[in-house]
Amino acid sequence: MNTIAEHIADFLKEYPPFNNLTFQELSDIATNIRVINLEKHAVLFQINDALHDSFYVVASGVINLSVIADAEETLLNKCHDGDIFGLRPFFAKNNYMMTAKAREESIVYAIPIAVFRPFVANNPDVLNFLLESFAANTRQTKDNSDLKGNHISDNIFYSDQQSEIQYIQSLSYNISPLKALSNNIVKDVALRMTDAMVDNIVICDNNNPIGIVTDADMSSKIATGRFSIDETVDKIMSSPVVTVIENVSLAEAQLLMLKHNVSHLCVTKDGTNKSAVKGIISEHDLIVAQASNPGVLIKEIKRSQLPKELKQIRDRLSDLIQNYIQKNIPLSHISNIANEINLALIKRSVELSILEMGSPPARFAWLSIGSQGRKEQLLLTDQDSILIFEDVTPDKYRDVKDYFLRLAKRTTATLEKIGYEYCPNGHMASNMLWCKSLTDWTKQYNSWMNTPGENSNDLSSIFFDYEIVFGEPKIEEVIENVIFKNAINNTLFFDFLGNDALRKNSPLSFFKKFNVEEEGPHKFKFDIKTRALMPLIDGARLFILSFNIKGIKNTYLRFKQLAITDSKNADIYLSCAEAFLTLSKFRTVEGLKNDDSGQYINLTELSKSDKEKLKNALAPMKELEELIKNKFQLTQFS
């Protein structure tokens, strides 16, 4: 055997499916392999090209696989050392349906199908791998094939007729990420990454992620000479890391990468950087898709110039949510995806208003409050928002506020055209009560929290569920600090919130029958929002504030965190978390069916099993109510 063939055989034996073959078999194959050198941007094959007589393995470099969607080239996958691509000639007769292009100078091995086919026929493991790779466009290389059986899946279906790619599974990820300490030396870290054949390492403090170092950091900061290879790794790490919960969906991960412009996501126990690292998701684990893919909706939102264009995208989001529910994708994943798209729609609405009016006279923050502030707005419900602008001199205050009120009125009008109805209670930034300076907002929260009885008429709990959509993040941080500072040992405030949480009408009668509306347009229907969801939402908010837990706005995640913080009552919190998801799904399905808010459930249309499921989801509310009564001194406002 010649030296080149021996070298190729040595290379192939490290990667599936070739590691299922003997070295002699690999040697026989290697003598027939062609070595192809590709310059940067060179095309190996493209869409509609006639099929080649070989398939390919990347020996070095990177090969991009892409399709054309909406006149734009859309990346499907990046193939690295050991990756197999170009398998269509094995299993299909029609031309190539994607383009293979060198991202950088690359070397690929062309393996003749006629030579390789006998080995496939005689080895089921090889055949299964090739079938799976062809069907799923999967990457399964040396650096991720030993992840305790985890299969990093890029499962897609491509349809010529609809020209769309749909996600159908949750994302698997590397559950054994490489970790280092902040005082480790860059050279040592680089050697560990090389030995492990990975392109990233998570920097941890007590197993909590504080940063990440990738090949890109090494290239831009070490190779360029900006930092010495003898520096500590904290000098070059990217920080903070973007974190996600376990079992994150493929689409949700893609949205987060797009939003934060990062190539890696860190999986942690509770989805924050305050808990243990559980895995790492790289850019290569994702597929950038088209059509109804959430990532593409975000891109289209950013390009939109008119409210009607944004409305069309919001309508497609409803279709996407319905599709996800039918595919039984977890509601927590669906909520996160919908939240990012809703957030992008609101942000673009603010941007369009600014483009019409000119630059703002001061820094400001547009905050969504209520369901969008909690990242729970799956349906087209009403809009809730506040606007906070930085303090200005008294002589400028009126003009500055006038600008922001006009900005808010334009923005809320755009949102109304998209489909978000005006808040019937006027909880919008276009209301002069909820558009004011940072100092005025600080006074407002101080007043609400320290003298709640005197301000009960305008105190709504939704003002404590907020998310910044546009503007200066430090303004939101100031408000958050005001809230949590006032919450410390504030018996009066929690007395008020506790009573407010218990004031909702019971969902079930004494005889365990559903309490339905007795009159009005929704007569005989069950108000799932007021009687079932709101008590859970209010309870989660009450406890999260009392335990002074910052940064968690979502009801489901609040209960999950409370189960960790207050472990002796973990069972109650976890039951409430699951109940919230179940009830939210009932509401979402009802809303999508009737094209409304889903607030009122027609019980006569539910099956017997669904009625029982709904009733069971209401059971944890009694335990939560008792927990509230036991923890808080509910006297003054009872």
DOGU-265594 format. One record per residue (C-alpha): residue in one letter; x, y, z. Coordinates in pm, 1 decimal, decimal comma. Each point is the difference from the previous one (the first is absolute). Layout:
N
A/X/Y/Z;
...
This chain:
638
M/0,0/0,0/0,0;
N/138,6/343,4/-90,4;
T/70,3/263,8/264,3;
I/-285,5/231,1/-104,2;
A/-257,2/-281,7/14,9;
E/131,7/-104,3/340,9;
H/-32,7/357,8/126,2;
I/-359,1/18,1/-127,6;
A/-89,8/-330,8/163,9;
D/147,9/119,9/331,1;
F/-215,3/313,3/-25,1;
L/-325,0/-177,4/-88,9;
K/19,0/-259,0/277,0;
E/-56,7/276,5/257,3;
Y/-343,3/91,4/-134,7;
P/-337,3/-173,2/-42,9;
P/-101,8/-193,2/-197,9;
F/354,5/-94,2/-99,2;
N/81,6/-104,9/355,6;
N/-231,4/-296,6/-61,5;
L/237,8/-133,7/-267,0;
T/328,6/-186,7/36,9;
F/324,8/176,3/-80,3;
Q/49,0/-232,5/-297,9;
E/-342,6/98,4/-134,9;
L/83,3/365,4/48,5;
S/331,5/-49,6/-176,3;
D/-174,0/-154,7/-300,4;
I/-238,0/294,9/-14,6;
A/278,1/256,4/49,2;
T/191,3/-115,2/-307,8;
N/-298,6/113,4/-214,3;
I/-62,0/333,6/171,3;
R/67,5/326,6/-184,7;
V/142,7/290,4/197,7;
I/-157,7/332,9/-99,6;
N/150,8/336,2/96,3;
L/-252,1/284,6/13,7;
E/84,1/369,0/9,6;
K/-203,5/230,1/224,3;
H/-355,5/41,7/-142,3;
A/56,0/-277,7/-256,1;
V/-319,8/-190,6/-84,4;
L/13,5/-380,2/2,7;
F/-357,6/-39,8/-119,9;
Q/-307,8/223,0/-3,4;
I/-377,4/-22,6/-12,9;
N/-125,5/-183,9/-311,2;
D/344,7/-130,2/-95,0;
A/4,7/-356,7/-128,9;
L/94,8/-250,6/267,2;
H/367,2/-95,6/38,3;
D/128,5/-355,8/14,4;
S/142,5/58,9/348,7;
F/-96,2/124,3/343,2;
Y/231,4/214,3/208,5;
V/179,0/18,4/333,5;
V/160,4/318,5/130,2;
A/370,0/-57,4/65,4;
S/72,7/357,5/105,2;
G/-166,3/340,9/-17,6;
V/-373,3/74,8/-0,3;
I/-264,1/-71,2/-265,9;
N/-325,9/197,3/10,7;
L/-320,8/-169,4/-113,2;
S/-270,3/244,7/-106,5;
V/-329,0/37,2/-186,5;
I/-169,4/295,9/-165,2;
A/-301,4/137,1/187,7;
D/-184,7/318,8/-97,7;
A/284,1/92,9/-236,9;
E/247,5/-23,7/288,4;
E/262,2/-262,8/68,8;
T/-89,7/-171,5/326,0;
L/259,3/-203,3/189,9;
L/-111,4/-350,8/92,1;
N/313,3/-140,2/152,0;
K/375,0/39,1/36,5;
C/206,2/-313,7/-54,1;
H/327,9/-37,4/187,1;
D/272,4/-265,4/19,0;
G/-148,7/-347,9/-35,9;
D/-344,6/119,6/-106,4;
I/-170,6/-184,7/-285,8;
F/-203,1/187,7/-260,6;
G/-123,6/-42,0/-356,1;
L/-179,2/-330,4/69,2;
R/-283,5/59,8/-248,6;
P/148,9/-227,7/-271,0;
F/-29,8/-290,4/246,7;
F/-374,2/31,8/49,5;
A/-154,8/222,6/-268,5;
K/0,0/47,7/-375,0;
N/-84,1/369,9/-28,0;
N/257,7/278,5/-2,2;
Y/164,6/159,6/302,7;
M/-240,4/203,2/214,1;
M/265,4/207,4/176,9;
T/332,7/169,9/-67,3;
A/332,4/-107,5/150,5;
K/250,3/284,9/18,4;
A/335,8/31,3/176,1;
R/-15,9/255,4/279,1;
E/379,9/4,5/10,4;
E/282,1/-187,1/-169,7;
S/-105,9/-362,7/41,0;
I/89,0/-355,4/-89,8;
V/-269,7/-260,3/-59,7;
Y/18,0/-369,5/-76,8;
A/-218,8/-120,7/-287,3;
I/-103,3/-360,7/68,6;
P/-133,6/-181,2/-308,7;
I/-344,8/-139,4/70,7;
A/66,1/-307,4/-210,0;
V/299,1/-82,9/219,6;
F/-175,2/69,3/329,9;
R/-338,4/-160,8/-74,3;
P/107,1/-362,0/68,4;
F/118,7/96,7/348,3;
V/-336,8/165,8/65,7;
A/-189,0/-309,0/-110,0;
N/201,7/-218,7/234,8;
N/-9,8/225,9/304,1;
P/-341,9/103,9/141,5;
D/158,5/256,3/234,9;
V/159,0/182,4/-292,3;
L/-324,7/-7,8/-197,3;
N/-203,8/131,1/294,8;
F/242,9/282,8/53,6;
L/-9,1/107,0/-364,5;
L/-380,4/-20,6/-13,2;
E/-30,0/205,9/315,4;
S/252,8/256,0/-121,2;
F/-174,8/36,7/-333,7;
A/-348,0/27,8/152,5;
A/95,7/233,7/279,9;
N/305,9/183,7/-133,6;
T/164,3/-96,5/326,9;
R/341,7/81,3/129,0;
Q/149,7/-289,4/194,1;
T/374,9/44,0/21,9;
K/271,4/-102,7/239,1;
D/-41,7/295,8/232,0;
N/-364,5/-72,5/68,1;
S/-49,3/-369,7/-60,6;
D/85,7/-96,7/356,8;
L/-255,3/214,6/180,4;
K/-143,8/-282,6/207,0;
G/-225,5/-104,1/-283,5;
N/-125,7/352,7/-71,6;
H/-58,9/51,8/-367,3;
I/50,3/355,8/-118,9;
S/-287,0/28,4/-241,6;
D/-64,6/248,5/-278,2;
N/-331,4/-155,5/-98,0;
I/-173,7/180,8/-285,2;
F/-240,0/-61,1/-282,6;
Y/49,7/190,0/-321,5;
S/-297,6/50,7/-229,3;
D/38,6/120,5/-357,8;
Q/-368,8/89,4/-17,4;
Q/-9,8/215,8/313,1;
S/370,3/88,5/3,7;
E/6,7/-29,0/376,0;
I/192,7/-172,9/275,0;
Q/-178,6/-93,4/321,2;
Y/143,0/-104,3/329,0;
I/-156,7/-315,1/141,2;
Q/215,3/-89,7/299,3;
S/158,8/151,1/305,7;
L/371,0/65,7/-15,0;
S/257,8/-239,0/136,4;
Y/332,3/142,7/109,0;
N/343,5/-76,7/140,9;
I/-64,7/-107,2/359,0;
S/370,8/-24,1/85,8;
P/136,6/346,5/-76,6;
L/362,3/89,3/61,8;
K/39,5/226,9/305,8;
A/276,6/222,0/138,2;
L/58,2/250,2/279,7;
S/48,2/370,7/-58,5;
N/361,5/-11,5/124,3;
N/104,6/-277,6/-239,1;
I/265,7/95,3/-255,4;
V/-111,4/51,5/-361,8;
K/268,4/-235,0/-134,4;
D/-116,8/-283,5/225,8;
V/-363,0/59,8/-93,3;
A/85,6/-0,4/-371,6;
L/181,1/-332,0/37,5;
R/-300,1/-151,5/179,5;
M/-233,6/117,3/-278,4;
T/232,9/-148,4/-261,2;
D/31,1/-331,3/181,9;
A/-378,4/-21,3/44,4;
M/-59,7/105,6/-362,3;
V/-257,1/264,9/94,1;
D/-29,7/365,2/-94,0;
N/-108,2/133,9/340,3;
I/57,7/-18,2/373,0;
V/-227,5/134,0/274,6;
I/162,7/212,3/272,0;
C/-159,9/-79,0/336,4;
D/-8,0/118,1/358,2;
N/-129,5/-276,9/228,3;
N/-132,8/-170,6/-313,0;
N/-207,4/308,0/-88,8;
P/83,0/147,3/-342,8;
I/166,7/342,9/0,5;
G/137,3/-1,3/-354,1;
I/92,4/-201,4/-306,1;
V/306,7/-21,5/-221,5;
T/-41,9/-113,8/-361,2;
D/227,1/-48,5/-299,3;
A/-112,4/345,6/-110,7;
D/134,4/150,9/324,5;
M/330,4/-179,1/-51,4;
S/24,2/128,3/-357,7;
S/-100,2/361,1/65,6;
K/175,0/51,2/333,8;
I/300,5/-235,5/14,1;
A/98,8/-61,4/-361,6;
T/-8,8/375,6/-66,9;
G/234,5/70,7/290,4;
R/-249,6/207,9/197,2;
F/50,2/-227,9/298,8;
S/284,7/-226,7/101,9;
I/-50,8/-375,4/3,0;
D/128,5/12,1/359,2;
E/-288,7/220,1/119,2;
T/-276,9/-139,9/219,0;
V/-302,2/-111,0/-195,3;
D/-234,3/257,4/158,8;
K/179,4/266,6/-207,7;
I/-129,0/-144,8/-327,3;
M/-327,1/-169,8/93,7;
S/-332,4/125,7/-132,7;
S/-223,7/94,7/290,6;
P/-274,4/-29,8/106,2;
V/-106,9/-323,9/-163,3;
V/-347,8/-39,1/-144,8;
T/-168,9/-273,4/200,5;
V/-297,0/-225,9/-68,9;
I/-191,5/-268,1/186,1;
E/41,5/-371,1/-57,8;
N/-201,6/-155,9/-283,8;
V/5,7/325,7/-194,8;
S/-163,4/-27,5/-342,3;
L/191,9/39,6/-323,1;
A/-200,3/303,2/-111,1;
E/26,0/169,9/338,8;
A/379,5/-42,7/4,0;
Q/27,7/146,9/-347,6;
L/-200,6/304,5/103,1;
L/224,4/63,7/299,8;
M/314,4/-24,0/-211,9;
L/-152,9/241,2/-248,1;
K/-110,7/239,4/272,7;
H/331,9/8,0/185,6;
N/226,6/-45,3/-303,5;
V/187,4/-291,1/159,3;
S/114,3/-337,7/-131,1;
H/-45,4/-199,3/322,7;
L/-265,0/-38,1/269,0;
C/71,3/-134,8/346,1;
V/-255,9/-242,7/143,5;
T/-47,2/32,2/376,2;
K/-222,7/-162,6/259,8;
D/-247,2/290,1/25,9;
G/83,2/191,5/-317,6;
T/198,2/276,0/174,4;
N/370,9/55,8/59,7;
K/-57,6/-56,0/372,5;
S/-29,9/-377,2/-28,3;
A/215,7/-293,7/-106,8;
V/109,0/-55,0/-360,2;
K/-180,2/-294,3/-161,8;
G/113,6/28,5/-361,6;
I/102,2/218,1/-291,7;
I/-180,4/65,2/-328,4;
S/214,2/110,9/-291,8;
E/-102,1/179,6/-316,0;
H/63,3/-321,0/-187,7;
D/-278,6/-172,1/192,1;
L/-257,0/225,8/-160,5;
I/-147,1/36,5/-344,7;
V/-85,9/342,3/-133,5;
A/-324,7/-64,2/-179,9;
Q/-258,4/189,2/-202,7;
A/-374,0/51,9/-51,7;
S/-176,8/-37,5/336,4;
N/320,7/-35,3/194,5;
P/9,8/241,5/297,3;
G/345,8/127,9/-90,0;
V/-117,3/106,9/-342,8;
L/-305,3/171,4/149,0;
I/237,9/206,0/213,9;
K/201,1/97,0/-308,5;
E/-316,7/99,2/-186,5;
I/-113,6/210,4/295,7;
K/328,8/189,7/-4,9;
R/-47,7/75,8/-371,5;
S/-367,1/101,2/25,8;
Q/-97,8/360,0/-67,7;
L/-378,6/-5,4/38,4;
P/-246,9/-115,2/268,1;
K/-176,4/-227,7/-250,7;
E/327,0/-185,2/-59,9;
L/40,5/-51,8/374,1;
K/-361,4/-117,4/24,4;
Q/63,1/-266,9/-262,5;
I/295,7/-126,7/201,0;
R/-205,9/-4,8/321,8;
D/-265,8/-202,8/-181,1;
R/268,2/-247,9/-102,1;
L/106,9/-23,2/364,2;
S/-351,3/-119,3/87,1;
D/32,7/-270,6/-265,7;
L/341,7/-91,2/138,9;
I/-135,1/-31,7/354,8;
Q/-285,4/-218,7/-123,0;
N/247,5/-217,0/-187,7;
Y/221,5/-38,2/307,3;
I/-295,6/-92,8/220,0;
Q/-109,7/-262,9/-251,7;
K/354,4/-139,3/5,3;
N/-25,7/-12,7/380,8;
I/306,1/218,2/50,2;
P/17,8/103,6/369,0;
L/-196,2/317,1/69,6;
S/295,3/153,3/186,4;
H/200,4/-14,8/-324,5;
I/-287,4/142,3/-203,5;
S/-37,7/288,2/246,8;
N/366,1/92,4/-28,3;
I/-12,9/-0,5/-379,8;
A/-321,8/203,6/-8,2;
N/148,0/243,3/250,9;
E/302,5/71,5/-218,8;
I/-217,2/63,5/-304,7;
N/-245,7/216,3/195,3;
L/292,9/191,8/145,2;
A/146,2/53,3/-348,8;
L/-337,9/125,1/-127,7;
I/-31,4/253,0/282,6;
K/362,5/108,3/-39,6;
R/-45,0/55,6/-372,4;
S/-316,4/200,4/67,5;
V/198,5/231,7/227,5;
E/277,2/26,2/-261,4;
L/-246,3/95,2/-274,5;
S/-142,3/271,9/224,5;
I/348,0/139,6/62,7;
L/76,7/-5,7/-372,8;
E/-308,5/213,6/-57,6;
M/58,0/241,5/289,4;
G/375,6/33,5/13,9;
S/249,6/-82,2/274,3;
P/-126,2/-1,7/361,4;
P/102,5/302,5/210,9;
A/110,9/-225,0/287,1;
R/81,3/-362,1/74,3;
F/-301,6/-212,1/84,2;
A/-129,3/-353,5/51,7;
W/-319,5/-149,4/-142,3;
L/-118,0/-278,5/230,0;
S/-267,1/-256,5/-72,9;
I/-197,4/-85,4/312,0;
G/-256,2/-269,2/79,1;
S/-1,9/-319,8/-205,7;
Q/267,8/116,6/-245,3;
G/209,2/118,0/293,8;
R/-27,0/-355,8/133,7;
K/76,0/-147,1/-346,3;
E/-338,8/-172,3/-7,1;
Q/-182,6/172,6/-286,5;
L/-87,9/-281,6/-238,3;
L/-323,8/153,3/-125,4;
L/-92,3/340,1/-137,9;
T/-100,3/156,0/331,4;
D/-0,3/369,5/85,9;
Q/320,8/200,1/25,4;
D/146,2/118,5/332,8;
S/305,7/225,8/21,5;
I/176,5/281,2/181,1;
L/263,3/249,7/-113,4;
I/278,1/130,0/223,3;
F/227,9/281,3/-115,4;
E/315,1/122,5/171,4;
D/-17,1/304,5/225,4;
V/31,2/334,5/-175,8;
T/13,1/357,8/123,6;
P/-337,0/153,2/99,7;
D/-1,4/239,7/-296,2;
K/22,5/-294,6/-243,6;
Y/-237,4/-237,9/179,5;
R/-321,6/101,9/-176,6;
D/147,2/-16,7/-352,3;
V/173,1/-330,7/70,4;
K/-313,8/-156,7/143,1;
D/-203,8/133,6/-291,9;
Y/237,5/-172,3/-244,4;
F/-24,3/-332,8/179,2;
L/-378,1/19,2/29,5;
R/-24,1/57,4/-375,5;
L/247,6/-283,3/-55,8;
A/-209,3/-228,6/220,5;
K/-325,5/91,9/-175,3;
R/151,9/-80,1/-339,4;
T/140,3/-327,1/130,4;
T/-317,8/-118,5/172,5;
A/-196,9/90,9/-314,8;
T/238,4/-214,4/-207,2;
L/-37,7/-287,2/244,9;
E/-378,1/32,5/-19,9;
K/23,2/-33,4/-379,8;
I/213,9/-312,3/43,2;
G/-273,5/-154,1/216,6;
Y/85,1/92,0/360,2;
E/-311,2/174,7/131,2;
Y/24,9/310,1/217,6;
C/-1,4/-80,0/371,5;
P/-352,8/70,1/129,0;
N/150,2/121,3/329,8;
G/235,2/242,5/-172,3;
H/317,2/-177,4/115,3;
M/200,1/128,5/-296,6;
A/294,9/231,5/-53,4;
S/-228,5/230,6/-199,0;
N/-181,3/81,8/326,2;
M/167,6/300,3/161,2;
L/-22,0/-180,0/337,7;
W/231,6/-272,5/-126,4;
C/243,5/210,5/-201,0;
K/234,8/191,2/229,9;
S/353,5/52,1/123,3;
L/211,2/-245,1/195,1;
T/-32,2/207,6/316,2;
D/-378,1/14,5/-37,6;
W/-15,7/-376,6/-53,2;
T/219,7/-55,3/303,9;
K/-239,6/210,1/207,6;
Q/-292,8/-193,1/-149,9;
Y/138,2/-340,8/102,2;
N/101,6/133,3/342,9;
S/-353,8/123,5/52,1;
W/-163,1/-320,7/-123,6;
M/214,6/-221,7/218,2;
N/25,0/203,1/320,3;
T/-358,0/131,1/16,7;
P/-197,1/-254,0/-205,4;
G/-334,9/67,7/166,0;
E/8,2/365,8/-96,7;
N/79,1/-85,0/-362,9;
S/-212,6/-307,9/-51,2;
N/-203,4/160,4/-277,6;
D/293,7/29,9/-240,5;
L/214,7/-284,7/133,6;
S/-14,4/-295,3/-235,7;
S/219,6/-302,2/54,6;
I/90,2/-11,4/-370,0;
F/238,9/291,6/63,2;
F/222,5/-251,6/177,8;
D/25,3/-222,2/-309,5;
Y/214,7/183,4/-253,0;
E/249,2/-57,9/-279,9;
I/202,9/260,7/-185,0;
V/-82,2/7,2/-371,0;
F/193,9/301,0/-120,3;
G/239,5/252,5/143,9;
E/242,3/28,1/289,0;
P/28,6/-320,0/210,9;
K/141,9/192,8/297,3;
I/-333,2/177,0/40,6;
E/-173,1/-335,7/47,4;
E/273,0/-99,7/247,0;
V/-67,5/311,2/209,1;
I/-372,5/-80,6/18,3;
E/74,3/-362,1/90,3;
N/231,0/111,5/280,7;
V/-267,4/238,6/129,4;
I/-258,6/-278,8/6,8;
F/217,1/-257,3/175,4;
K/139,4/251,9/248,0;
N/-353,4/99,5/99,1;
A/-105,2/-364,5/22,4;
I/241,8/-81,3/282,8;
N/-198,6/-59,5/322,7;
N/-295,1/192,4/-144,9;
T/-281,2/-167,9/192,3;
L/-260,2/254,7/-109,3;
F/72,6/-44,0/-369,4;
F/-12,9/-379,4/17,0;
D/-319,9/24,3/204,8;
F/-150,8/193,1/-290,5;
L/135,7/-231,4/-273,4;
G/-95,9/-310,7/196,2;
N/-359,1/109,7/39,2;
D/-10,2/101,6/-364,9;
A/121,0/-348,2/-100,1;
L/-277,0/-165,6/204,9;
R/-276,7/232,0/-115,6;
K/-72,0/-191,2/-323,0;
N/-316,9/-207,8/-11,5;
S/44,2/-372,2/58,6;
P/12,8/-213,6/-317,0;
L/-197,1/-285,3/155,8;
S/-313,1/-13,2/210,2;
F/-34,1/-181,0/332,0;
F/-113,3/-306,2/-195,1;
K/303,8/18,7/-232,0;
K/-199,5/134,4/-291,2;
F/142,6/268,7/-229,8;
N/-109,3/351,0/97,6;
V/-116,4/145,7/-331,8;
E/-122,9/344,1/-102,9;
E/-364,5/42,5/98,3;
E/-88,5/282,1/-238,8;
G/128,7/211,7/-286,4;
P/146,0/-98,5/-339,9;
H/207,7/-280,2/157,2;
K/-281,2/-159,0/195,1;
F/70,6/-362,1/104,0;
K/365,8/30,2/-102,8;
F/299,7/-41,5/231,8;
D/223,0/305,5/50,0;
I/335,3/-175,9/-4,4;
K/199,5/323,5/18,1;
T/-158,9/154,7/308,3;
R/-94,3/-313,5/193,9;
A/297,1/-224,6/-78,9;
L/303,4/171,1/-153,7;
M/2,1/329,3/188,8;
P/14,4/-158,9/348,8;
L/308,8/-193,7/-111,8;
I/156,5/305,4/-164,8;
D/-68,3/214,6/307,5;
G/128,5/-267,6/237,6;
A/324,4/-49,7/-192,0;
R/63,7/375,9/-9,0;
L/-76,1/36,0/371,0;
F/248,6/-267,7/104,9;
I/272,5/100,9/-246,8;
L/-7,8/356,5/138,3;
S/-7,8/-120,1/359,8;
F/306,6/-217,4/-54,6;
N/171,0/291,8/-180,3;
I/74,2/-206,3/-311,9;
K/94,5/224,5/-290,9;
G/-3,5/-64,4/-371,2;
I/-271,6/-267,4/-28,0;
K/-319,4/143,2/-147,9;
N/-177,8/-306,5/-139,5;
T/-260,1/-170,3/224,1;
Y/108,9/-354,8/-86,3;
L/368,6/79,4/61,6;
R/-87,5/190,0/317,7;
F/-160,8/-310,5/147,4;
K/294,5/-213,8/-111,3;
Q/241,5/239,2/170,5;
L/-214,1/16,7/313,1;
A/18,8/-379,6/24,4;
I/377,7/39,6/27,4;
T/-1,2/302,6/230,5;
D/-275,4/-122,4/236,5;
S/67,1/-372,7/-26,8;
K/-226,5/-103,5/288,1;
N/-296,6/109,5/-212,7;
A/149,0/-120,8/-328,3;
D/-283,0/-243,4/-73,0;
I/-258,0/277,9/11,9;
Y/203,2/228,9/-226,6;
L/71,7/-274,6/-253,7;
S/-367,7/-98,0/-8,7;
C/-89,1/364,1/-63,1;
A/258,9/22,0/-279,4;
E/-147,8/-297,7/-182,6;
A/-354,8/122,2/64,7;
F/88,5/336,1/-153,3;
L/123,8/-164,5/-319,9;
T/-308,3/-220,7/-23,0;
L/-240,1/290,6/52,7;
S/194,4/222,0/-241,9;
K/-26,0/-267,7/-267,4;
F/-377,8/-24,3/49,2;
R/-26,1/375,8/-39,9;
T/228,7/8,2/-305,2;
V/-185,9/-277,1/-180,0;
E/-333,7/174,5/71,9;
G/135,9/334,5/-120,3;
L/142,6/-141,3/-323,0;
K/-325,4/-184,4/-68,6;
N/-215,9/311,1/45,5;
D/255,3/263,0/-105,8;
D/-33,7/182,9/331,6;
S/174,7/30,1/337,1;
G/-108,3/-350,8/107,2;
Q/-114,9/134,0/335,6;
Y/-332,1/-182,9/2,5;
I/-9,8/-377,5/-43,8;
N/-311,9/-164,4/-141,7;
L/-14,0/-304,3/225,7;
T/-263,1/-171,0/-215,2;
E/259,4/-34,7/-277,2;
L/250,5/-177,2/224,7;
S/24,5/-377,2/14,0;
K/-51,8/-174,8/333,8;
S/374,7/-63,6/32,0;
D/83,5/363,7/-78,3;
K/-246,6/118,4/263,3;
E/166,4/-228,0/252,3;
K/343,4/123,7/-106,6;
L/-114,4/360,3/40,2;
K/-148,8/-73,4/341,7;
N/319,1/-174,8/115,1;
A/206,3/304,3/-104,3;
L/-204,5/209,6/244,3;
A/88,7/-219,6/298,1;
P/334,4/167,0/94,9;
M/-169,6/339,4/39,0;
K/-144,4/-94,3/339,4;
E/344,1/-94,3/131,2;
L/145,0/323,6/-136,2;
E/-275,6/197,4/170,5;
E/78,0/-165,4/335,1;
L/370,6/67,6/-49,5;
I/-71,7/370,3/-56,5;
K/-217,5/19,2/311,6;
N/266,5/-171,6/211,0;
K/293,7/210,1/-119,2;
F/-148,0/351,6/-10,9;
Q/-182,7/202,6/264,0;
L/-319,7/60,9/-192,9;
T/-180,8/235,5/235,6;
Q/-30,5/363,7/-101,1;
F/-137,4/-51,7/-351,3;
S/-205,3/-314,2/68,8;
